[in-house]
Amino acid sequence: GRDSLWSAEQCLRAGACAAVLLWPRQVDDRALRRLQVAAESGQSIGFVCRDARHAEQSSPVALRLRLHVRPSEIEVLKCRGAAPPTQRIPFADGRH
């Protein structure tokens, strides 16, 4: 809950970690904005993994992605400063 958000924010702000991965049960726009500002000030990258039902919701993050399992693709839903690409980006899933 709040402890994990606080810890992630501290790691991002301090620049102690190159990247921070976080799977919060719930997170509001205020907390997302705090994480975004912390990542920018610490020159870190924060990944907040959320349930698919939140994918289309507005949020203050700079980049929002949706992962598709079959076929293995990444869809860019939002990117700061530009329109997201219309094509999905394929990625290898390790199967042959």
N, CA, C and O atoms as CSV, one atom per row, in Angstrom:
chain,resi,resn,atom,element,x,y,z
A,1,GLY,N,N,0.804,-1.177,0.000
A,1,GLY,CA,C,0.000,0.000,0.000
A,1,GLY,C,C,0.857,1.254,0.000
A,1,GLY,O,O,1.701,1.460,-0.872
A,2,ARG,N,N,0.618,2.072,0.989
A,2,ARG,CA,C,1.316,3.361,1.090
A,2,ARG,C,C,2.815,3.183,1.306
A,2,ARG,O,O,3.613,3.978,0.810
A,3,ASP,N,N,3.198,2.144,2.042
A,3,ASP,CA,C,4.627,1.914,2.280
A,3,ASP,C,C,5.372,1.630,0.981
A,3,ASP,O,O,6.486,2.114,0.779
A,4,SER,N,N,4.755,0.843,0.100
A,4,SER,CA,C,5.436,0.519,-1.158
A,4,SER,C,C,5.521,1.761,-2.054
A,4,SER,O,O,6.527,1.965,-2.733
A,5,LEU,N,N,4.479,2.585,-2.061
A,5,LEU,CA,C,4.524,3.821,-2.846
A,5,LEU,C,C,5.590,4.760,-2.299
A,5,LEU,O,O,6.342,5.364,-3.064
A,6,TRP,N,N,5.655,4.883,-0.983
A,6,TRP,CA,C,6.651,5.750,-0.355
A,6,TRP,C,C,8.059,5.249,-0.669
A,6,TRP,O,O,8.938,6.035,-1.019
A,7,SER,N,N,8.269,3.941,-0.541
A,7,SER,CA,C,9.586,3.357,-0.812
A,7,SER,C,C,9.996,3.570,-2.262
A,7,SER,O,O,11.138,3.935,-2.542
A,8,ALA,N,N,9.066,3.342,-3.179
A,8,ALA,CA,C,9.361,3.536,-4.597
A,8,ALA,C,C,9.712,4.993,-4.874
A,8,ALA,O,O,10.650,5.279,-5.618
A,9,GLU,N,N,8.966,5.908,-4.281
A,9,GLU,CA,C,9.238,7.337,-4.477
A,9,GLU,C,C,10.627,7.710,-3.967
A,9,GLU,O,O,11.346,8.464,-4.622
A,10,GLN,N,N,11.009,7.185,-2.796
A,10,GLN,CA,C,12.318,7.489,-2.223
A,10,GLN,C,C,13.449,6.947,-3.103
A,10,GLN,O,O,14.444,7.633,-3.333
A,11,CYS,N,N,13.292,5.722,-3.589
A,11,CYS,CA,C,14.314,5.131,-4.458
A,11,CYS,C,C,14.462,5.921,-5.754
A,11,CYS,O,O,15.575,6.169,-6.217
A,12,LEU,N,N,13.336,6.311,-6.331
A,12,LEU,CA,C,13.376,7.078,-7.573
A,12,LEU,C,C,14.010,8.450,-7.361
A,12,LEU,O,O,14.859,8.874,-8.145
A,13,ARG,N,N,13.599,9.135,-6.310
A,13,ARG,CA,C,14.087,10.493,-6.056
A,13,ARG,C,C,15.588,10.502,-5.756
A,13,ARG,O,O,16.304,11.406,-6.188
A,14,ALA,N,N,16.059,9.499,-5.018
A,14,ALA,CA,C,17.475,9.443,-4.633
A,14,ALA,C,C,18.368,9.044,-5.796
A,14,ALA,O,O,19.580,9.253,-5.745
A,15,GLY,N,N,17.788,8.476,-6.838
A,15,GLY,CA,C,18.603,7.992,-7.940
A,15,GLY,C,C,19.397,6.764,-7.541
A,15,GLY,O,O,20.378,6.407,-8.193
A,16,ALA,N,N,18.965,6.114,-6.458
A,16,ALA,CA,C,19.661,4.942,-5.932
A,16,ALA,C,C,19.463,3.711,-6.817
A,16,ALA,O,O,20.248,2.765,-6.761
A,17,CYS,N,N,18.427,3.732,-7.617
A,17,CYS,CA,C,18.117,2.601,-8.500
A,17,CYS,C,C,17.961,3.128,-9.922
A,17,CYS,O,O,17.381,4.193,-10.133
A,18,ALA,N,N,18.467,2.402,-10.871
A,18,ALA,CA,C,18.293,2.801,-12.269
A,18,ALA,C,C,16.832,2.701,-12.674
A,18,ALA,O,O,16.342,3.493,-13.478
A,19,ALA,N,N,16.140,1.714,-12.105
A,19,ALA,CA,C,14.723,1.515,-12.405
A,19,ALA,C,C,14.030,0.932,-11.179
A,19,ALA,O,O,14.632,0.200,-10.394
A,20,VAL,N,N,12.769,1.268,-11.034
A,20,VAL,CA,C,11.944,0.755,-9.945
A,20,VAL,C,C,10.685,0.166,-10.561
A,20,VAL,O,O,10.014,0.820,-11.360
A,21,LEU,N,N,10.363,-1.075,-10.189
A,21,LEU,CA,C,9.134,-1.736,-10.632
A,21,LEU,C,C,8.166,-1.773,-9.462
A,21,LEU,O,O,8.552,-2.097,-8.340
A,22,LEU,N,N,6.912,-1.442,-9.723
A,22,LEU,CA,C,5.922,-1.356,-8.663
A,22,LEU,C,C,4.595,-1.918,-9.156
A,22,LEU,O,O,4.144,-1.582,-10.251
A,23,TRP,N,N,3.967,-2.776,-8.349
A,23,TRP,CA,C,2.661,-3.333,-8.651
A,23,TRP,C,C,1.696,-2.950,-7.528
A,23,TRP,O,O,1.365,-3.798,-6.699
A,24,PRO,N,N,1.243,-1.711,-7.477
A,24,PRO,CA,C,0.343,-1.312,-6.388
A,24,PRO,C,C,-1.070,-1.856,-6.595
A,24,PRO,O,O,-1.543,-1.983,-7.725
A,25,ARG,N,N,-1.726,-2.170,-5.493
A,25,ARG,CA,C,-3.131,-2.605,-5.602
A,25,ARG,C,C,-3.993,-1.443,-6.053
A,25,ARG,O,O,-4.878,-1.595,-6.895
A,26,GLN,N,N,-3.718,-0.275,-5.479
A,26,GLN,CA,C,-4.438,0.932,-5.858
A,26,GLN,C,C,-3.448,2.090,-5.901
A,26,GLN,O,O,-2.535,2.176,-5.080
A,27,VAL,N,N,-3.642,2.967,-6.862
A,27,VAL,CA,C,-2.803,4.159,-6.948
A,27,VAL,C,C,-3.636,5.259,-7.618
A,27,VAL,O,O,-4.292,5.026,-8.633
A,28,ASP,N,N,-3.596,6.450,-7.033
A,28,ASP,CA,C,-4.355,7.556,-7.605
A,28,ASP,C,C,-3.436,8.463,-8.417
A,28,ASP,O,O,-2.217,8.293,-8.418
A,29,ASP,N,N,-4.037,9.421,-9.102
A,29,ASP,CA,C,-3.263,10.331,-9.960
A,29,ASP,C,C,-2.223,11.119,-9.177
A,29,ASP,O,O,-1.132,11.382,-9.682
A,30,ARG,N,N,-2.552,11.494,-7.958
A,30,ARG,CA,C,-1.604,12.262,-7.135
A,30,ARG,C,C,-0.341,11.438,-6.876
A,30,ARG,O,O,0.774,11.944,-7.000
A,31,ALA,N,N,-0.527,10.165,-6.514
A,31,ALA,CA,C,0.626,9.291,-6.261
A,31,ALA,C,C,1.417,9.040,-7.539
A,31,ALA,O,O,2.648,9.016,-7.507
A,32,LEU,N,N,0.731,8.853,-8.661
A,32,LEU,CA,C,1.419,8.655,-9.938
A,32,LEU,C,C,2.249,9.880,-10.301
A,32,LEU,O,O,3.367,9.755,-10.799
A,33,ARG,N,N,1.700,11.057,-10.050
A,33,ARG,CA,C,2.439,12.292,-10.345
A,33,ARG,C,C,3.667,12.412,-9.451
A,33,ARG,O,O,4.730,12.826,-9.915
A,34,ARG,N,N,3.536,12.055,-8.175
A,34,ARG,CA,C,4.674,12.092,-7.253
A,34,ARG,C,C,5.776,11.146,-7.724
A,34,ARG,O,O,6.957,11.488,-7.664
A,35,LEU,N,N,5.390,9.954,-8.195
A,35,LEU,CA,C,6.369,8.998,-8.715
A,35,LEU,C,C,7.046,9.543,-9.969
A,35,LEU,O,O,8.254,9.389,-10.146
A,36,GLN,N,N,6.267,10.176,-10.834
A,36,GLN,CA,C,6.808,10.756,-12.062
A,36,GLN,C,C,7.838,11.838,-11.739
A,36,GLN,O,O,8.927,11.851,-12.314
A,37,VAL,N,N,7.501,12.735,-10.831
A,37,VAL,CA,C,8.415,13.826,-10.448
A,37,VAL,C,C,9.658,13.251,-9.769
A,37,VAL,O,O,10.770,13.714,-10.021
A,38,ALA,N,N,9.477,12.254,-8.917
A,38,ALA,CA,C,10.615,11.624,-8.238
A,38,ALA,C,C,11.562,10.979,-9.245
A,38,ALA,O,O,12.780,11.104,-9.122
A,39,ALA,N,N,11.005,10.292,-10.240
A,39,ALA,CA,C,11.837,9.653,-11.265
A,39,ALA,C,C,12.619,10.693,-12.060
A,39,ALA,O,O,13.798,10.493,-12.349
A,40,GLU,N,N,11.979,11.786,-12.409
A,40,GLU,CA,C,12.665,12.839,-13.152
A,40,GLU,C,C,13.765,13.478,-12.320
A,40,GLU,O,O,14.861,13.718,-12.828
A,41,SER,N,N,13.494,13.757,-11.053
A,41,SER,CA,C,14.506,14.421,-10.219
A,41,SER,C,C,15.676,13.495,-9.905
A,41,SER,O,O,16.803,13.964,-9.750
A,42,GLY,N,N,15.431,12.193,-9.807
A,42,GLY,CA,C,16.503,11.244,-9.523
A,42,GLY,C,C,17.114,10.629,-10.770
A,42,GLY,O,O,17.994,9.774,-10.679
A,43,GLN,N,N,16.646,11.065,-11.936
A,43,GLN,CA,C,17.093,10.522,-13.217
A,43,GLN,C,C,16.989,8.996,-13.236
A,43,GLN,O,O,17.914,8.288,-13.634
A,44,SER,N,N,15.837,8.527,-12.793
A,44,SER,CA,C,15.535,7.100,-12.743
A,44,SER,C,C,14.327,6.818,-13.627
A,44,SER,O,O,13.708,7.734,-14.169
A,45,ILE,N,N,14.010,5.552,-13.760
A,45,ILE,CA,C,12.833,5.129,-14.510
A,45,ILE,C,C,11.934,4.353,-13.558
A,45,ILE,O,O,12.391,3.447,-12.861
A,46,GLY,N,N,10.670,4.708,-13.531
A,46,GLY,CA,C,9.701,3.990,-12.709
A,46,GLY,C,C,8.693,3.276,-13.589
A,46,GLY,O,O,8.128,3.865,-14.511
A,47,PHE,N,N,8.473,2.005,-13.299
A,47,PHE,CA,C,7.470,1.208,-13.999
A,47,PHE,C,C,6.366,0.876,-13.013
A,47,PHE,O,O,6.611,0.213,-12.005
A,48,VAL,N,N,5.163,1.328,-13.292
A,48,VAL,CA,C,4.008,1.017,-12.460
A,48,VAL,C,C,3.127,0.075,-13.268
A,48,VAL,O,O,2.548,0.468,-14.280
A,49,CYS,N,N,3.032,-1.155,-12.820
A,49,CYS,CA,C,2.231,-2.166,-13.517
A,49,CYS,C,C,0.830,-2.168,-12.925
A,49,CYS,O,O,0.645,-2.336,-11.719
A,50,ARG,N,N,-0.146,-1.978,-13.794
A,50,ARG,CA,C,-1.533,-1.895,-13.345
A,50,ARG,C,C,-2.396,-2.865,-14.127
A,50,ARG,O,O,-2.015,-3.343,-15.196
A,51,ASP,N,N,-3.554,-3.142,-13.581
A,51,ASP,CA,C,-4.535,-3.995,-14.218
A,51,ASP,C,C,-4.956,-3.390,-15.559
A,51,ASP,O,O,-4.985,-2.169,-15.708
A,52,ALA,N,N,-5.278,-4.232,-16.521
A,52,ALA,CA,C,-5.642,-3.785,-17.869
A,52,ALA,C,C,-6.832,-2.834,-17.876
A,52,ALA,O,O,-6.961,-2.022,-18.792
A,53,ARG,N,N,-7.698,-2.918,-16.881
A,53,ARG,CA,C,-8.879,-2.039,-16.865
A,53,ARG,C,C,-8.504,-0.563,-16.696
A,53,ARG,O,O,-9.328,0.315,-16.951
A,54,HIS,N,N,-7.267,-0.284,-16.267
A,54,HIS,CA,C,-6.810,1.093,-16.093
A,54,HIS,C,C,-6.103,1.643,-17.340
A,54,HIS,O,O,-5.718,2.812,-17.362
A,55,ALA,N,N,-5.933,0.831,-18.351
A,55,ALA,CA,C,-5.122,1.210,-19.512
A,55,ALA,C,C,-5.617,2.463,-20.217
A,55,ALA,O,O,-4.808,3.287,-20.641
A,56,GLU,N,N,-6.890,2.619,-20.346
A,56,GLU,CA,C,-7.439,3.747,-21.098
A,56,GLU,C,C,-7.713,4.975,-20.227
A,56,GLU,O,O,-8.082,6.028,-20.747
A,57,GLN,N,N,-7.537,4.851,-18.912
A,57,GLN,CA,C,-7.792,5.977,-18.019
A,57,GLN,C,C,-6.692,7.023,-18.129
A,57,GLN,O,O,-5.517,6.695,-18.295
A,58,SER,N,N,-7.084,8.255,-18.036
A,58,SER,CA,C,-6.126,9.353,-18.049
A,58,SER,C,C,-5.241,9.264,-16.810
A,58,SER,O,O,-5.704,8.896,-15.730
A,59,SER,N,N,-3.966,9.604,-16.975
A,59,SER,CA,C,-3.043,9.615,-15.842
A,59,SER,C,C,-1.889,10.563,-16.162
A,59,SER,O,O,-1.656,10.885,-17.328
A,60,PRO,N,N,-1.164,11.013,-15.132
A,60,PRO,CA,C,-0.083,11.980,-15.350
A,60,PRO,C,C,1.246,11.363,-15.774
A,60,PRO,O,O,2.265,12.054,-15.757
A,61,VAL,N,N,1.271,10.123,-16.143
A,61,VAL,CA,C,2.520,9.465,-16.514
A,61,VAL,C,C,2.975,9.901,-17.910
A,61,VAL,O,O,2.166,10.339,-18.728
A,62,ALA,N,N,4.271,9.776,-18.168
A,62,ALA,CA,C,4.832,10.195,-19.455
A,62,ALA,C,C,4.612,9.160,-20.553
A,62,ALA,O,O,4.500,9.513,-21.727
A,63,LEU,N,N,4.550,7.900,-20.179
A,63,LEU,CA,C,4.420,6.824,-21.156
A,63,LEU,C,C,3.497,5.751,-20.587
A,63,LEU,O,O,3.671,5.311,-19.450
A,64,ARG,N,N,2.518,5.335,-21.379
A,64,ARG,CA,C,1.610,4.266,-20.956
A,64,ARG,C,C,1.620,3.190,-22.031
A,64,ARG,O,O,1.370,3.466,-23.204
A,65,LEU,N,N,1.914,1.957,-21.618
A,65,LEU,CA,C,2.004,0.821,-22.534
A,65,LEU,C,C,0.982,-0.239,-22.166
A,65,LEU,O,O,0.569,-0.341,-21.012
A,66,ARG,N,N,0.579,-1.025,-23.148
A,66,ARG,CA,C,-0.250,-2.206,-22.908
A,66,ARG,C,C,0.467,-3.385,-23.551
A,66,ARG,O,O,0.831,-3.335,-24.726
A,67,LEU,N,N,0.665,-4.437,-22.780
A,67,LEU,CA,C,1.301,-5.647,-23.299
A,67,LEU,C,C,0.230,-6.613,-23.765
A,67,LEU,O,O,-0.756,-6.850,-23.068
A,68,HIS,N,N,0.434,-7.169,-24.951
A,68,HIS,CA,C,-0.467,-8.177,-25.501
A,68,HIS,C,C,0.297,-9.495,-25.550
A,68,HIS,O,O,1.430,-9.550,-26.027
A,69,VAL,N,N,-0.334,-10.551,-25.052
A,69,VAL,CA,C,0.340,-11.842,-24.979
A,69,VAL,C,C,0.317,-12.569,-26.315
A,69,VAL,O,O,1.346,-13.089,-26.745
A,70,ARG,N,N,-0.810,-12.617,-26.968
A,70,ARG,CA,C,-0.924,-13.315,-28.239
A,70,ARG,C,C,-1.600,-12.411,-29.253
A,70,ARG,O,O,-2.794,-12.153,-29.102
A,71,PRO,N,N,-0.949,-11.935,-30.231
A,71,PRO,CA,C,0.482,-12.085,-30.454
A,71,PRO,C,C,1.270,-11.207,-29.480
A,71,PRO,O,O,0.728,-10.262,-28.906
A,72,SER,N,N,2.527,-11.521,-29.304
A,72,SER,CA,C,3.388,-10.806,-28.359
A,72,SER,C,C,3.715,-9.424,-28.908
A,72,SER,O,O,4.572,-9.266,-29.778
A,73,GLU,N,N,3.011,-8.427,-28.379
A,73,GLU,CA,C,3.170,-7.067,-28.873
A,73,GLU,C,C,3.056,-6.062,-27.733
A,73,GLU,O,O,2.454,-6.335,-26.695
A,74,ILE,N,N,3.645,-4.901,-27.954
A,74,ILE,CA,C,3.506,-3.774,-27.044
A,74,ILE,C,C,2.738,-2.693,-27.789
A,74,ILE,O,O,3.071,-2.345,-28.921
A,75,GLU,N,N,1.724,-2.176,-27.151
A,75,GLU,CA,C,0.934,-1.090,-27.723
A,75,GLU,C,C,1.222,0.178,-26.917
A,75,GLU,O,O,1.082,0.181,-25.694
A,76,VAL,N,N,1.619,1.241,-27.591
A,76,VAL,CA,C,1.870,2.512,-26.931
A,76,VAL,C,C,0.543,3.276,-26.883
A,76,VAL,O,O,-0.008,3.647,-27.920
A,77,LEU,N,N,0.040,3.506,-25.667
A,77,LEU,CA,C,-1.232,4.194,-25.500
A,77,LEU,C,C,-1.048,5.699,-25.319
A,77,LEU,O,O,-1.903,6.492,-25.712
A,78,LYS,N,N,0.078,6.078,-24.720
A,78,LYS,CA,C,0.356,7.494,-24.478
A,78,LYS,C,C,1.851,7.704,-24.456
A,78,LYS,O,O,2.583,6.892,-23.891
A,79,CYS,N,N,2.316,8.779,-25.061
A,79,CYS,CA,C,3.713,9.182,-24.936
A,79,CYS,C,C,3.755,10.702,-24.918
A,79,CYS,O,O,3.170,11.367,-25.772
A,80,ARG,N,N,4.450,11.230,-23.938
A,80,ARG,CA,C,4.499,12.680,-23.751
A,80,ARG,C,C,5.155,13.358,-24.956
A,80,ARG,O,O,6.201,12.924,-25.438
A,81,GLY,N,N,4.522,14.424,-25.428
A,81,GLY,CA,C,5.114,15.236,-26.476
A,81,GLY,C,C,4.828,14.803,-27.899
A,81,GLY,O,O,5.225,15.485,-28.843
A,82,ALA,N,N,4.149,13.687,-28.070
A,82,ALA,CA,C,3.860,13.214,-29.426
A,82,ALA,C,C,2.652,12.283,-29.398
A,82,ALA,O,O,2.264,11.761,-28.353
A,83,ALA,N,N,2.085,12.096,-30.554
A,83,ALA,CA,C,1.001,11.127,-30.663
A,83,ALA,C,C,1.591,9.725,-30.612
A,83,ALA,O,O,2.655,9.487,-31.185
A,84,PRO,N,N,0.925,8.795,-29.940
A,84,PRO,CA,C,1.456,7.427,-29.912
A,84,PRO,C,C,1.422,6.799,-31.305
A,84,PRO,O,O,0.554,7.128,-32.115
A,85,PRO,N,N,2.360,5.901,-31.582
A,85,PRO,CA,C,2.355,5.246,-32.898
A,85,PRO,C,C,1.092,4.403,-33.068
A,85,PRO,O,O,0.546,3.876,-32.099
A,86,THR,N,N,0.647,4.289,-34.294
A,86,THR,CA,C,-0.571,3.521,-34.550
A,86,THR,C,C,-0.312,2.021,-34.643
A,86,THR,O,O,-1.228,1.218,-34.468
A,87,GLN,N,N,0.927,1.646,-34.916
A,87,GLN,CA,C,1.251,0.220,-35.021
A,87,GLN,C,C,1.791,-0.299,-33.696
A,87,GLN,O,O,2.472,0.413,-32.958
A,88,ARG,N,N,1.473,-1.549,-33.416
A,88,ARG,CA,C,2.012,-2.206,-32.230
A,88,ARG,C,C,3.440,-2.659,-32.494
A,88,ARG,O,O,3.837,-2.857,-33.643
A,89,ILE,N,N,4.207,-2.820,-31.424
A,89,ILE,CA,C,5.613,-3.203,-31.524
A,89,ILE,C,C,5.733,-4.678,-31.134
A,89,ILE,O,O,5.451,-5.030,-29.988
A,90,PRO,N,N,6.145,-5.545,-32.061
A,90,PRO,CA,C,6.282,-6.969,-31.723
A,90,PRO,C,C,7.498,-7.201,-30.824
A,90,PRO,O,O,8.485,-6.470,-30.907
A,91,PHE,N,N,7.422,-8.219,-29.966
A,91,PHE,CA,C,8.576,-8.618,-29.171
A,91,PHE,C,C,8.612,-10.132,-29.060
A,91,PHE,O,O,7.576,-10.795,-29.121
A,92,ALA,N,N,9.800,-10.669,-28.899
A,92,ALA,CA,C,9.982,-12.118,-28.801
A,92,ALA,C,C,9.527,-12.580,-27.426
A,92,ALA,O,O,9.859,-11.966,-26.412
A,93,ASP,N,N,8.765,-13.665,-27.400
A,93,ASP,CA,C,8.268,-14.176,-26.131
A,93,ASP,C,C,9.035,-15.407,-25.651
A,93,ASP,O,O,8.641,-16.027,-24.662
A,94,GLY,N,N,10.113,-15.768,-26.326
A,94,GLY,CA,C,10.938,-16.889,-25.888
A,94,GLY,C,C,10.515,-18.236,-26.429
A,94,GLY,O,O,11.228,-19.224,-26.253
A,95,ARG,N,N,9.363,-18.295,-27.087
A,95,ARG,CA,C,8.922,-19.562,-27.683
A,95,ARG,C,C,9.418,-19.657,-29.107
A,95,ARG,O,O,9.582,-18.637,-29.776
A,96,HIS,N,N,9.657,-20.860,-29.580
A,96,HIS,CA,C,10.150,-21.059,-30.958
A,96,HIS,C,C,9.102,-21.694,-31.817
A,96,HIS,O,O,9.338,-21.936,-33.001
